[in-house]
Amino acid sequence: MKITDGTAVFEVKDARVSDKIAPEVTMSGVRIFTRPHHYSRTGLWTPGKRSVTIPAWTTANIGDGLYQTIEDQVINIDEAAAWDDGANATASNRAGKDFYIYACQPASGTVPEIVLSGNSTVPAGKNENNSRKIGGFHCECMDVGTIEGNDLSGWLAGEILPASAWDLLHRAKSENEGMVYSKADDVWISIYLLSELDGVPASVYGGVILDGSSTPPYHGLKFTEELAKLGMRNPYLHEFFNAFKGIEENIAIKGAADPNTTGGHVNSNGTRIVSSIGCEDCAGCLWQWSNNYGMAGGSGWGSSNFDSTIDGGSGYGRAYGTLWLPCAGGHWSNGGYCGSRAVGGLLSAAYRDANCAGRAAAEPRVVNL
C-alpha cells in the first residue's frame, strides 16, 4: 500500500512475512521480523548411526530471511559433501567428538542448506549472517561390541550417540558438549567423567580425570560449586541409577586400576563400560559424587565441609556433625560390588581421595524462540 501527501510517497509493507520466502512455503502465523530468533520444527531431527534427518517444515530465521525445509532432508555423515571439512566423513576422525548442525542460506531459493561442522561458531566458509547453528551431536568414542541388554550394542566408533541429539528447542541449561539426555529423569548427563578443559570441568574423551589427587584436586563440594558456575550440578543418585542402565553389573575395570583418563574402557571380562544412553566409565572405575547431601548429628564442630588442600584459607565455617555426600558406581578395587546402583554412603562432602571423581548433570533449558 502506498500513501502520499502529494509530495513524498510512503510505501507500507506487511512485515509479518519475509519477502525472502515464497508465499507457498510460508507457515501461517509466522512473524519473521517480530521474532528475529524464530526456529520451529515438527519434531527433533532424527539421528541414525551415520545419518542426520532434518524433518520437513523446519523453519529458521537466518540473517534477515526466513527459510524452510519442505521435505525430509537425510544427511549422510560419511559423505564429504555433508561437511565443511571432508575429513570428518571418516569415522575415526569423529570418534569421541562433538559436531554441529547448521542451517545456511542457499545460493538461491528458500530451502536452507544443511551443513555439518566440527566448528562451534560458524562452518568454514560461512559467517554469522548466512549461517545459524540449530543443533548438534556427539559420536561414540570406541567400538561398543556386544553388550546384552544395552541399546548401543554393536555401535562403532564415530557413529552418532542417539541420546546426544540436541537442537535449539531440546537442549541443556548448560552447554551441550559431551552430554546425553536421560529421558527417564528428564535430565542431561555428562558422557564422560569430568576432566579439565580451559580451566573448568568438562566432559571430553581422553581427558585426565579430576579426582581427589588430580591437578587440581577435587572433592564433592568443589564439584558442586564449580559445576554451578556452568549451569550444571552433581547428579542425584536416582539419576545415576537410570543413566547407567545397560552396563554389565557386578564387575570392575580390567586391571583393577585407576583408568586415569576418560572413556573407552572395558571391564575385567573385556566388555565395554558404557550405558544404553552412552555414559562411559559408569561403574567399577571411580566413585562419582552425587547431589544427595545429608547431615549426621554429632557432639561437636567438624570440617566435613572443608579441606585446606582444595579450598585454601581457613574454611567457610564448620559443620556441627558430619555433612555426608554419597557416591555412585564403585571404584576399580570394588570388584563384584560395582554396578549401576552401587552406592558409597559413608563419605563426607569434603573427603579427598583418588577414588572419587565427578560427573555432571543439567536440567533442560527453557527456550522461547
Contacts in CASP RR format, 6 or more apart in sequence:
PFRMAT RR
TARGET T0000
AUTHOR 0000-0000-0000
METHOD contacts of the structure
MODEL  1
MKITDGTAVFEVKDARVSDKIAPEVTMSGVRIFTRPHHYSRTGLWTPGKR
SVTIPAWTTANIGDGLYQTIEDQVINIDEAAAWDDGANATASNRAGKDFY
IYACQPASGTVPEIVLSGNSTVPAGKNENNSRKIGGFHCECMDVGTIEGN
DLSGWLAGEILPASAWDLLHRAKSENEGMVYSKADDVWISIYLLSELDGV
PASVYGGVILDGSSTPPYHGLKFTEELAKLGMRNPYLHEFFNAFKGIEEN
IAIKGAADPNTTGGHVNSNGTRIVSSIGCEDCAGCLWQWSNNYGMAGGSG
WGSSNFDSTIDGGSGYGRAYGTLWLPCAGGHWSNGGYCGSRAVGGLLSAA
YRDANCAGRAAAEPRVVNL
1 11 0 8 1.000
1 12 0 8 1.000
2 9 0 8 1.000
2 10 0 8 1.000
2 11 0 8 1.000
2 12 0 8 1.000
3 9 0 8 1.000
3 10 0 8 1.000
3 11 0 8 1.000
3 12 0 8 1.000
4 10 0 8 1.000
13 19 0 8 1.000
15 32 0 8 1.000
15 33 0 8 1.000
15 34 0 8 1.000
16 29 0 8 1.000
16 30 0 8 1.000
16 31 0 8 1.000
16 32 0 8 1.000
16 33 0 8 1.000
16 34 0 8 1.000
17 23 0 8 1.000
17 26 0 8 1.000
17 30 0 8 1.000
17 31 0 8 1.000
17 32 0 8 1.000
17 66 0 8 1.000
18 32 0 8 1.000
18 33 0 8 1.000
18 64 0 8 1.000
18 65 0 8 1.000
18 66 0 8 1.000
20 64 0 8 1.000
20 65 0 8 1.000
20 66 0 8 1.000
20 67 0 8 1.000
20 110 0 8 1.000
21 32 0 8 1.000
21 65 0 8 1.000
21 66 0 8 1.000
21 67 0 8 1.000
21 68 0 8 1.000
21 110 0 8 1.000
22 109 0 8 1.000
22 110 0 8 1.000
25 68 0 8 1.000
25 70 0 8 1.000
25 110 0 8 1.000
26 66 0 8 1.000
26 68 0 8 1.000
27 40 0 8 1.000
27 57 0 8 1.000
27 59 0 8 1.000
27 68 0 8 1.000
30 38 0 8 1.000
30 40 0 8 1.000
30 59 0 8 1.000
30 66 0 8 1.000
31 38 0 8 1.000
32 38 0 8 1.000
32 61 0 8 1.000
32 65 0 8 1.000
32 66 0 8 1.000
35 61 0 8 1.000
35 369 0 8 1.000
36 61 0 8 1.000
37 61 0 8 1.000
37 369 0 8 1.000
38 59 0 8 1.000
38 60 0 8 1.000
38 61 0 8 1.000
38 66 0 8 1.000
38 369 0 8 1.000
39 59 0 8 1.000
39 60 0 8 1.000
39 61 0 8 1.000
39 132 0 8 1.000
39 134 0 8 1.000
39 167 0 8 1.000
39 168 0 8 1.000
39 169 0 8 1.000
39 369 0 8 1.000
40 58 0 8 1.000
40 59 0 8 1.000
40 60 0 8 1.000
40 169 0 8 1.000
40 369 0 8 1.000
41 55 0 8 1.000
41 57 0 8 1.000
41 58 0 8 1.000
41 59 0 8 1.000
41 167 0 8 1.000
41 169 0 8 1.000
42 55 0 8 1.000
42 56 0 8 1.000
42 57 0 8 1.000
42 58 0 8 1.000
43 55 0 8 1.000
44 165 0 8 1.000
44 167 0 8 1.000
44 169 0 8 1.000
44 170 0 8 1.000
45 52 0 8 1.000
45 53 0 8 1.000
45 54 0 8 1.000
45 55 0 8 1.000
45 58 0 8 1.000
45 101 0 8 1.000
45 135 0 8 1.000
45 165 0 8 1.000
45 167 0 8 1.000
46 52 0 8 1.000
46 53 0 8 1.000
46 55 0 8 1.000
47 53 0 8 1.000
47 137 0 8 1.000
47 160 0 8 1.000
47 161 0 8 1.000
47 162 0 8 1.000
47 164 0 8 1.000
47 165 0 8 1.000
48 160 0 8 1.000
48 162 0 8 1.000
49 155 0 8 1.000
49 156 0 8 1.000
49 159 0 8 1.000
49 160 0 8 1.000
50 76 0 8 1.000
50 77 0 8 1.000
50 78 0 8 1.000
50 91 0 8 1.000
50 159 0 8 1.000
50 160 0 8 1.000
51 74 0 8 1.000
51 75 0 8 1.000
51 76 0 8 1.000
51 77 0 8 1.000
51 160 0 8 1.000
52 74 0 8 1.000
52 75 0 8 1.000
52 77 0 8 1.000
52 101 0 8 1.000
52 114 0 8 1.000
52 116 0 8 1.000
52 137 0 8 1.000
52 160 0 8 1.000
53 72 0 8 1.000
53 73 0 8 1.000
53 74 0 8 1.000
53 75 0 8 1.000
54 69 0 8 1.000
54 72 0 8 1.000
54 73 0 8 1.000
54 75 0 8 1.000
54 101 0 8 1.000
54 114 0 8 1.000
55 69 0 8 1.000
55 72 0 8 1.000
56 69 0 8 1.000
56 70 0 8 1.000
56 71 0 8 1.000
56 72 0 8 1.000
57 68 0 8 1.000
57 69 0 8 1.000
57 70 0 8 1.000
58 68 0 8 1.000
58 69 0 8 1.000
58 103 0 8 1.000
58 112 0 8 1.000
58 134 0 8 1.000
59 66 0 8 1.000
59 67 0 8 1.000
59 68 0 8 1.000
59 69 0 8 1.000
60 66 0 8 1.000
60 67 0 8 1.000
60 68 0 8 1.000
60 103 0 8 1.000
60 112 0 8 1.000
60 132 0 8 1.000
60 134 0 8 1.000
61 67 0 8 1.000
61 132 0 8 1.000
62 103 0 8 1.000
62 104 0 8 1.000
62 105 0 8 1.000
62 112 0 8 1.000
62 130 0 8 1.000
62 131 0 8 1.000
62 132 0 8 1.000
63 105 0 8 1.000
63 129 0 8 1.000
63 130 0 8 1.000
63 132 0 8 1.000
65 105 0 8 1.000
66 110 0 8 1.000
67 103 0 8 1.000
67 105 0 8 1.000
67 106 0 8 1.000
67 110 0 8 1.000
67 111 0 8 1.000
67 112 0 8 1.000
68 110 0 8 1.000
68 111 0 8 1.000
68 112 0 8 1.000
69 111 0 8 1.000
69 112 0 8 1.000
70 111 0 8 1.000
73 114 0 8 1.000
75 82 0 8 1.000
75 114 0 8 1.000
75 116 0 8 1.000
76 82 0 8 1.000
77 83 0 8 1.000
77 88 0 8 1.000
77 89 0 8 1.000
77 94 0 8 1.000
77 116 0 8 1.000
77 160 0 8 1.000
78 89 0 8 1.000
78 91 0 8 1.000
79 89 0 8 1.000
80 86 0 8 1.000
80 89 0 8 1.000
82 89 0 8 1.000
82 114 0 8 1.000
82 115 0 8 1.000
82 116 0 8 1.000
83 89 0 8 1.000
83 115 0 8 1.000
83 116 0 8 1.000
83 117 0 8 1.000
84 115 0 8 1.000
84 116 0 8 1.000
84 117 0 8 1.000
84 118 0 8 1.000
84 119 0 8 1.000
84 123 0 8 1.000
84 124 0 8 1.000
84 125 0 8 1.000
84 126 0 8 1.000
85 117 0 8 1.000
85 118 0 8 1.000
85 124 0 8 1.000
87 93 0 8 1.000
88 94 0 8 1.000
88 99 0 8 1.000
88 116 0 8 1.000
88 117 0 8 1.000
88 118 0 8 1.000
91 139 0 8 1.000
91 156 0 8 1.000
91 157 0 8 1.000
91 158 0 8 1.000
91 159 0 8 1.000
92 157 0 8 1.000
92 158 0 8 1.000
94 139 0 8 1.000
94 157 0 8 1.000
94 158 0 8 1.000
95 139 0 8 1.000
95 140 0 8 1.000
95 141 0 8 1.000
95 142 0 8 1.000
95 157 0 8 1.000
95 158 0 8 1.000
95 205 0 8 1.000
96 138 0 8 1.000
96 139 0 8 1.000
96 140 0 8 1.000
96 141 0 8 1.000
96 157 0 8 1.000
96 158 0 8 1.000
96 205 0 8 1.000
97 118 0 8 1.000
97 138 0 8 1.000
97 139 0 8 1.000
97 205 0 8 1.000
98 118 0 8 1.000
98 120 0 8 1.000
98 136 0 8 1.000
98 137 0 8 1.000
98 138 0 8 1.000
98 176 0 8 1.000
98 177 0 8 1.000
98 178 0 8 1.000
99 116 0 8 1.000
99 117 0 8 1.000
99 118 0 8 1.000
99 136 0 8 1.000
99 137 0 8 1.000
99 138 0 8 1.000
99 139 0 8 1.000
100 116 0 8 1.000
100 117 0 8 1.000
100 118 0 8 1.000
100 119 0 8 1.000
100 120 0 8 1.000
100 133 0 8 1.000
100 135 0 8 1.000
100 136 0 8 1.000
101 114 0 8 1.000
101 115 0 8 1.000
101 116 0 8 1.000
101 133 0 8 1.000
101 134 0 8 1.000
101 135 0 8 1.000
101 136 0 8 1.000
101 137 0 8 1.000
101 167 0 8 1.000
102 114 0 8 1.000
102 115 0 8 1.000
102 116 0 8 1.000
102 117 0 8 1.000
102 122 0 8 1.000
102 123 0 8 1.000
102 126 0 8 1.000
102 131 0 8 1.000
102 132 0 8 1.000
102 133 0 8 1.000
102 134 0 8 1.000
103 112 0 8 1.000
103 113 0 8 1.000
103 114 0 8 1.000
103 131 0 8 1.000
103 132 0 8 1.000
103 134 0 8 1.000
104 112 0 8 1.000
104 113 0 8 1.000
104 114 0 8 1.000
104 115 0 8 1.000
104 123 0 8 1.000
104 126 0 8 1.000
104 130 0 8 1.000
104 131 0 8 1.000
104 132 0 8 1.000
105 112 0 8 1.000
105 113 0 8 1.000
105 130 0 8 1.000
105 131 0 8 1.000
106 112 0 8 1.000
106 113 0 8 1.000
115 123 0 8 1.000
115 126 0 8 1.000
115 131 0 8 1.000
117 123 0 8 1.000
117 124 0 8 1.000
120 133 0 8 1.000
120 177 0 8 1.000
121 128 0 8 1.000
121 133 0 8 1.000
122 128 0 8 1.000
122 131 0 8 1.000
122 133 0 8 1.000
123 131 0 8 1.000
134 167 0 8 1.000
134 168 0 8 1.000
135 166 0 8 1.000
135 167 0 8 1.000
135 168 0 8 1.000
135 171 0 8 1.000
136 164 0 8 1.000
136 165 0 8 1.000
136 166 0 8 1.000
136 167 0 8 1.000
136 176 0 8 1.000
137 160 0 8 1.000
137 161 0 8 1.000
137 164 0 8 1.000
137 165 0 8 1.000
137 166 0 8 1.000
138 160 0 8 1.000
138 161 0 8 1.000
138 164 0 8 1.000
138 177 0 8 1.000
138 178 0 8 1.000
138 179 0 8 1.000
138 180 0 8 1.000
138 191 0 8 1.000
139 157 0 8 1.000
139 158 0 8 1.000
139 159 0 8 1.000
139 160 0 8 1.000
139 161 0 8 1.000
140 152 0 8 1.000
140 155 0 8 1.000
140 156 0 8 1.000
140 157 0 8 1.000
140 158 0 8 1.000
140 159 0 8 1.000
140 160 0 8 1.000
140 161 0 8 1.000
140 278 0 8 1.000
141 157 0 8 1.000
141 158 0 8 1.000
141 205 0 8 1.000
141 206 0 8 1.000
141 263 0 8 1.000
141 264 0 8 1.000
141 280 0 8 1.000
142 157 0 8 1.000
142 263 0 8 1.000
142 264 0 8 1.000
142 272 0 8 1.000
143 154 0 8 1.000
143 155 0 8 1.000
143 156 0 8 1.000
143 157 0 8 1.000
143 272 0 8 1.000
144 150 0 8 1.000
144 152 0 8 1.000
144 153 0 8 1.000
144 154 0 8 1.000
144 155 0 8 1.000
144 156 0 8 1.000
144 272 0 8 1.000
144 274 0 8 1.000
145 153 0 8 1.000
145 154 0 8 1.000
145 155 0 8 1.000
145 272 0 8 1.000
146 153 0 8 1.000
146 154 0 8 1.000
147 153 0 8 1.000
147 246 0 8 1.000
147 247 0 8 1.000
147 248 0 8 1.000
147 271 0 8 1.000
147 272 0 8 1.000
147 274 0 8 1.000
149 246 0 8 1.000
149 276 0 8 1.000
150 246 0 8 1.000
150 247 0 8 1.000
150 274 0 8 1.000
150 275 0 8 1.000
150 276 0 8 1.000
151 162 0 8 1.000
151 246 0 8 1.000
151 276 0 8 1.000
151 277 0 8 1.000
152 161 0 8 1.000
152 274 0 8 1.000
152 275 0 8 1.000
152 276 0 8 1.000
152 278 0 8 1.000
155 161 0 8 1.000
161 180 0 8 1.000
161 191 0 8 1.000
161 277 0 8 1.000
161 278 0 8 1.000
163 180 0 8 1.000
163 181 0 8 1.000
163 182 0 8 1.000
163 183 0 8 1.000
163 277 0 8 1.000
163 278 0 8 1.000
164 176 0 8 1.000
164 178 0 8 1.000
164 179 0 8 1.000
164 180 0 8 1.000
164 181 0 8 1.000
164 191 0 8 1.000
164 278 0 8 1.000
165 181 0 8 1.000
166 172 0 8 1.000
166 176 0 8 1.000
166 179 0 8 1.000
166 181 0 8 1.000
168 367 0 8 1.000
168 369 0 8 1.000
169 367 0 8 1.000
169 369 0 8 1.000
170 181 0 8 1.000
170 364 0 8 1.000
171 364 0 8 1.000
171 365 0 8 1.000
171 367 0 8 1.000
172 179 0 8 1.000
172 188 0 8 1.000
172 362 0 8 1.000
172 363 0 8 1.000
172 364 0 8 1.000
172 365 0 8 1.000
173 188 0 8 1.000
173 231 0 8 1.000
173 232 0 8 1.000
173 362 0 8 1.000
173 363 0 8 1.000
173 364 0 8 1.000
173 365 0 8 1.000
174 188 0 8 1.000
174 230 0 8 1.000
174 231 0 8 1.000
174 232 0 8 1.000
174 360 0 8 1.000
174 362 0 8 1.000
175 230 0 8 1.000
176 188 0 8 1.000
177 202 0 8 1.000
177 203 0 8 1.000
177 204 0 8 1.000
178 190 0 8 1.000
178 191 0 8 1.000
178 192 0 8 1.000
178 202 0 8 1.000
178 203 0 8 1.000
178 204 0 8 1.000
179 188 0 8 1.000
179 189 0 8 1.000
179 190 0 8 1.000
179 191 0 8 1.000
179 203 0 8 1.000
179 360 0 8 1.000
179 362 0 8 1.000
180 188 0 8 1.000
180 189 0 8 1.000
180 191 0 8 1.000
180 243 0 8 1.000
180 277 0 8 1.000
180 278 0 8 1.000
180 279 0 8 1.000
181 187 0 8 1.000
181 188 0 8 1.000
181 189 0 8 1.000
181 277 0 8 1.000
182 188 0 8 1.000
182 189 0 8 1.000
182 239 0 8 1.000
182 242 0 8 1.000
182 243 0 8 1.000
182 277 0 8 1.000
184 242 0 8 1.000
184 243 0 8 1.000
185 238 0 8 1.000
185 239 0 8 1.000
185 242 0 8 1.000
185 243 0 8 1.000
186 363 0 8 1.000
186 364 0 8 1.000
187 235 0 8 1.000
187 239 0 8 1.000
187 361 0 8 1.000
187 362 0 8 1.000
187 363 0 8 1.000
187 364 0 8 1.000
188 361 0 8 1.000
188 362 0 8 1.000
188 363 0 8 1.000
188 364 0 8 1.000
189 235 0 8 1.000
189 239 0 8 1.000
189 243 0 8 1.000
189 277 0 8 1.000
189 279 0 8 1.000
189 359 0 8 1.000
189 360 0 8 1.000
189 361 0 8 1.000
190 203 0 8 1.000
190 232 0 8 1.000
190 279 0 8 1.000
190 359 0 8 1.000
190 360 0 8 1.000
190 361 0 8 1.000
191 203 0 8 1.000
191 205 0 8 1.000
191 278 0 8 1.000
191 279 0 8 1.000
191 280 0 8 1.000
192 203 0 8 1.000
192 204 0 8 1.000
192 205 0 8 1.000
192 206 0 8 1.000
192 207 0 8 1.000
192 262 0 8 1.000
192 263 0 8 1.000
192 280 0 8 1.000
192 281 0 8 1.000
192 359 0 8 1.000
193 209 0 8 1.000
193 210 0 8 1.000
193 262 0 8 1.000
193 263 0 8 1.000
193 280 0 8 1.000
193 281 0 8 1.000
193 285 0 8 1.000
193 286 0 8 1.000
193 288 0 8 1.000
193 357 0 8 1.000
193 358 0 8 1.000
193 359 0 8 1.000
194 201 0 8 1.000
194 202 0 8 1.000
194 203 0 8 1.000
194 209 0 8 1.000
194 210 0 8 1.000
194 223 0 8 1.000
194 357 0 8 1.000
194 358 0 8 1.000
194 359 0 8 1.000
194 360 0 8 1.000
195 201 0 8 1.000
195 202 0 8 1.000
195 204 0 8 1.000
195 206 0 8 1.000
195 207 0 8 1.000
195 208 0 8 1.000
195 209 0 8 1.000
195 210 0 8 1.000
195 261 0 8 1.000
195 262 0 8 1.000
196 202 0 8 1.000
196 207 0 8 1.000
196 208 0 8 1.000
196 210 0 8 1.000
196 214 0 8 1.000
196 216 0 8 1.000
197 204 0 8 1.000
197 207 0 8 1.000
200 226 0 8 1.000
200 229 0 8 1.000
200 230 0 8 1.000
201 210 0 8 1.000
201 218 0 8 1.000
201 223 0 8 1.000
201 226 0 8 1.000
201 227 0 8 1.000
201 230 0 8 1.000
201 232 0 8 1.000
201 358 0 8 1.000
201 360 0 8 1.000
203 262 0 8 1.000
203 359 0 8 1.000
203 360 0 8 1.000
204 262 0 8 1.000
205 262 0 8 1.000
205 263 0 8 1.000
205 264 0 8 1.000
205 280 0 8 1.000
206 261 0 8 1.000
206 262 0 8 1.000
206 263 0 8 1.000
207 261 0 8 1.000
207 262 0 8 1.000
208 214 0 8 1.000
208 260 0 8 1.000
208 261 0 8 1.000
209 258 0 8 1.000
209 259 0 8 1.000
209 260 0 8 1.000
209 261 0 8 1.000
209 262 0 8 1.000
209 286 0 8 1.000
209 357 0 8 1.000
210 216 0 8 1.000
210 217 0 8 1.000
210 218 0 8 1.000
210 223 0 8 1.000
210 357 0 8 1.000
210 358 0 8 1.000
211 217 0 8 1.000
211 218 0 8 1.000
211 286 0 8 1.000
211 353 0 8 1.000
211 354 0 8 1.000
211 355 0 8 1.000
211 356 0 8 1.000
211 357 0 8 1.000
211 358 0 8 1.000
212 218 0 8 1.000
212 219 0 8 1.000
212 310 0 8 1.000
212 352 0 8 1.000
212 353 0 8 1.000
212 354 0 8 1.000
212 356 0 8 1.000
213 352 0 8 1.000
213 353 0 8 1.000
213 354 0 8 1.000
214 354 0 8 1.000
216 310 0 8 1.000
217 309 0 8 1.000
217 310 0 8 1.000
217 352 0 8 1.000
218 226 0 8 1.000
218 310 0 8 1.000
218 357 0 8 1.000
218 358 0 8 1.000
219 289 0 8 1.000
219 307 0 8 1.000
219 310 0 8 1.000
219 349 0 8 1.000
219 350 0 8 1.000
219 351 0 8 1.000
219 352 0 8 1.000
219 356 0 8 1.000
220 234 0 8 1.000
220 289 0 8 1.000
220 325 0 8 1.000
220 349 0 8 1.000
220 350 0 8 1.000
220 351 0 8 1.000
220 356 0 8 1.000
220 358 0 8 1.000
221 305 0 8 1.000
221 311 0 8 1.000
221 325 0 8 1.000
221 349 0 8 1.000
221 350 0 8 1.000
222 310 0 8 1.000
222 311 0 8 1.000
223 234 0 8 1.000
223 289 0 8 1.000
223 358 0 8 1.000
224 233 0 8 1.000
224 234 0 8 1.000
224 289 0 8 1.000
224 291 0 8 1.000
224 349 0 8 1.000
227 233 0 8 1.000
227 234 0 8 1.000
227 360 0 8 1.000
230 360 0 8 1.000
231 362 0 8 1.000
232 360 0 8 1.000
232 361 0 8 1.000
232 362 0 8 1.000
233 291 0 8 1.000
233 360 0 8 1.000
233 361 0 8 1.000
233 362 0 8 1.000
234 289 0 8 1.000
234 290 0 8 1.000
234 291 0 8 1.000
234 358 0 8 1.000
234 359 0 8 1.000
234 360 0 8 1.000
234 361 0 8 1.000
235 243 0 8 1.000
235 288 0 8 1.000
235 290 0 8 1.000
235 291 0 8 1.000
235 328 0 8 1.000
235 359 0 8 1.000
235 360 0 8 1.000
235 361 0 8 1.000
236 290 0 8 1.000
236 291 0 8 1.000
236 292 0 8 1.000
236 361 0 8 1.000
237 290 0 8 1.000
237 292 0 8 1.000
237 326 0 8 1.000
237 328 0 8 1.000
237 343 0 8 1.000
239 361 0 8 1.000
240 288 0 8 1.000
240 290 0 8 1.000
240 328 0 8 1.000
240 329 0 8 1.000
240 340 0 8 1.000
240 359 0 8 1.000
241 328 0 8 1.000
241 340 0 8 1.000
241 341 0 8 1.000
243 275 0 8 1.000
243 277 0 8 1.000
243 279 0 8 1.000
243 282 0 8 1.000
244 275 0 8 1.000
244 279 0 8 1.000
244 282 0 8 1.000
244 283 0 8 1.000
244 328 0 8 1.000
244 329 0 8 1.000
244 339 0 8 1.000
244 340 0 8 1.000
245 275 0 8 1.000
245 276 0 8 1.000
245 340 0 8 1.000
246 275 0 8 1.000
246 276 0 8 1.000
246 340 0 8 1.000
247 273 0 8 1.000
247 274 0 8 1.000
247 275 0 8 1.000
247 282 0 8 1.000
247 283 0 8 1.000
247 339 0 8 1.000
247 340 0 8 1.000
248 267 0 8 1.000
248 269 0 8 1.000
248 271 0 8 1.000
248 273 0 8 1.000
249 283 0 8 1.000
249 338 0 8 1.000
249 339 0 8 1.000
249 340 0 8 1.000
250 335 0 8 1.000
250 336 0 8 1.000
250 337 0 8 1.000
250 338 0 8 1.000
250 339 0 8 1.000
251 267 0 8 1.000
251 268 0 8 1.000
251 269 0 8 1.000
251 271 0 8 1.000
251 283 0 8 1.000
251 284 0 8 1.000
251 335 0 8 1.000
251 336 0 8 1.000
251 338 0 8 1.000
251 339 0 8 1.000
252 267 0 8 1.000
252 268 0 8 1.000
252 283 0 8 1.000
252 284 0 8 1.000
252 285 0 8 1.000
252 330 0 8 1.000
252 331 0 8 1.000
252 332 0 8 1.000
252 333 0 8 1.000
252 334 0 8 1.000
252 335 0 8 1.000
252 336 0 8 1.000
252 338 0 8 1.000
253 259 0 8 1.000
253 265 0 8 1.000
253 266 0 8 1.000
253 267 0 8 1.000
253 268 0 8 1.000
253 273 0 8 1.000
253 281 0 8 1.000
253 284 0 8 1.000
253 285 0 8 1.000
253 332 0 8 1.000
254 265 0 8 1.000
254 266 0 8 1.000
254 267 0 8 1.000
254 268 0 8 1.000
254 269 0 8 1.000
254 270 0 8 1.000
255 268 0 8 1.000
255 332 0 8 1.000
256 268 0 8 1.000
256 332 0 8 1.000
256 333 0 8 1.000
256 335 0 8 1.000
257 332 0 8 1.000
258 286 0 8 1.000
258 332 0 8 1.000
258 354 0 8 1.000
259 265 0 8 1.000
259 281 0 8 1.000
259 285 0 8 1.000
259 286 0 8 1.000
259 332 0 8 1.000
262 280 0 8 1.000
262 281 0 8 1.000
263 280 0 8 1.000
263 281 0 8 1.000
264 272 0 8 1.000
264 273 0 8 1.000
264 274 0 8 1.000
264 280 0 8 1.000
264 281 0 8 1.000
265 272 0 8 1.000
265 273 0 8 1.000
265 280 0 8 1.000
265 281 0 8 1.000
265 285 0 8 1.000
266 272 0 8 1.000
266 273 0 8 1.000
267 273 0 8 1.000
267 284 0 8 1.000
268 335 0 8 1.000
273 280 0 8 1.000
273 281 0 8 1.000
273 282 0 8 1.000
273 283 0 8 1.000
273 284 0 8 1.000
273 285 0 8 1.000
274 280 0 8 1.000
274 282 0 8 1.000
275 282 0 8 1.000
275 340 0 8 1.000
279 359 0 8 1.000
282 329 0 8 1.000
282 339 0 8 1.000
282 340 0 8 1.000
283 329 0 8 1.000
283 330 0 8 1.000
283 338 0 8 1.000
283 339 0 8 1.000
283 340 0 8 1.000
283 342 0 8 1.000
284 329 0 8 1.000
284 330 0 8 1.000
284 331 0 8 1.000
284 332 0 8 1.000
284 334 0 8 1.000
284 335 0 8 1.000
284 338 0 8 1.000
284 339 0 8 1.000
284 342 0 8 1.000
285 330 0 8 1.000
285 331 0 8 1.000
285 332 0 8 1.000
285 357 0 8 1.000
286 330 0 8 1.000
286 331 0 8 1.000
286 332 0 8 1.000
286 355 0 8 1.000
286 356 0 8 1.000
286 357 0 8 1.000
286 358 0 8 1.000
287 327 0 8 1.000
287 328 0 8 1.000
287 329 0 8 1.000
287 330 0 8 1.000
287 331 0 8 1.000
287 344 0 8 1.000
287 347 0 8 1.000
287 355 0 8 1.000
287 356 0 8 1.000
287 357 0 8 1.000
288 327 0 8 1.000
288 328 0 8 1.000
288 329 0 8 1.000
288 356 0 8 1.000
288 357 0 8 1.000
288 358 0 8 1.000
288 359 0 8 1.000
289 325 0 8 1.000
289 327 0 8 1.000
289 356 0 8 1.000
289 357 0 8 1.000
289 358 0 8 1.000
289 359 0 8 1.000
290 325 0 8 1.000
290 326 0 8 1.000
290 327 0 8 1.000
290 328 0 8 1.000
291 361 0 8 1.000
292 325 0 8 1.000
292 326 0 8 1.000
293 323 0 8 1.000
293 324 0 8 1.000
293 325 0 8 1.000
293 349 0 8 1.000
294 323 0 8 1.000
294 324 0 8 1.000
294 325 0 8 1.000
295 319 0 8 1.000
295 321 0 8 1.000
295 322 0 8 1.000
295 323 0 8 1.000
295 324 0 8 1.000
296 321 0 8 1.000
296 322 0 8 1.000
296 324 0 8 1.000
297 320 0 8 1.000
297 321 0 8 1.000
297 322 0 8 1.000
298 320 0 8 1.000
298 321 0 8 1.000
298 322 0 8 1.000
299 321 0 8 1.000
300 320 0 8 1.000
300 321 0 8 1.000
301 318 0 8 1.000
301 319 0 8 1.000
301 320 0 8 1.000
301 321 0 8 1.000
302 318 0 8 1.000
302 319 0 8 1.000
302 320 0 8 1.000
302 321 0 8 1.000
302 322 0 8 1.000
303 315 0 8 1.000
303 318 0 8 1.000
303 319 0 8 1.000
303 350 0 8 1.000
304 319 0 8 1.000
304 321 0 8 1.000
304 322 0 8 1.000
304 323 0 8 1.000
304 324 0 8 1.000
304 348 0 8 1.000
304 349 0 8 1.000
304 350 0 8 1.000
304 351 0 8 1.000
305 316 0 8 1.000
305 317 0 8 1.000
305 318 0 8 1.000
305 319 0 8 1.000
305 323 0 8 1.000
305 348 0 8 1.000
305 349 0 8 1.000
305 350 0 8 1.000
306 315 0 8 1.000
306 316 0 8 1.000
306 317 0 8 1.000
306 318 0 8 1.000
306 350 0 8 1.000
307 350 0 8 1.000
307 351 0 8 1.000
307 352 0 8 1.000
308 314 0 8 1.000
308 315 0 8 1.000
309 352 0 8 1.000
310 350 0 8 1.000
310 352 0 8 1.000
311 350 0 8 1.000
322 348 0 8 1.000
323 348 0 8 1.000
323 349 0 8 1.000
323 350 0 8 1.000
324 345 0 8 1.000
324 346 0 8 1.000
324 347 0 8 1.000
324 348 0 8 1.000
324 349 0 8 1.000
325 347 0 8 1.000
325 348 0 8 1.000
325 349 0 8 1.000
325 351 0 8 1.000
326 343 0 8 1.000
326 344 0 8 1.000
326 345 0 8 1.000
326 347 0 8 1.000
327 343 0 8 1.000
327 344 0 8 1.000
327 345 0 8 1.000
327 347 0 8 1.000
327 356 0 8 1.000
328 342 0 8 1.000
328 343 0 8 1.000
328 344 0 8 1.000
329 338 0 8 1.000
329 339 0 8 1.000
329 340 0 8 1.000
329 342 0 8 1.000
329 343 0 8 1.000
330 337 0 8 1.000
330 338 0 8 1.000
330 339 0 8 1.000
330 342 0 8 1.000
330 344 0 8 1.000
331 338 0 8 1.000
331 355 0 8 1.000
331 356 0 8 1.000
332 355 0 8 1.000
334 342 0 8 1.000
347 356 0 8 1.000
END
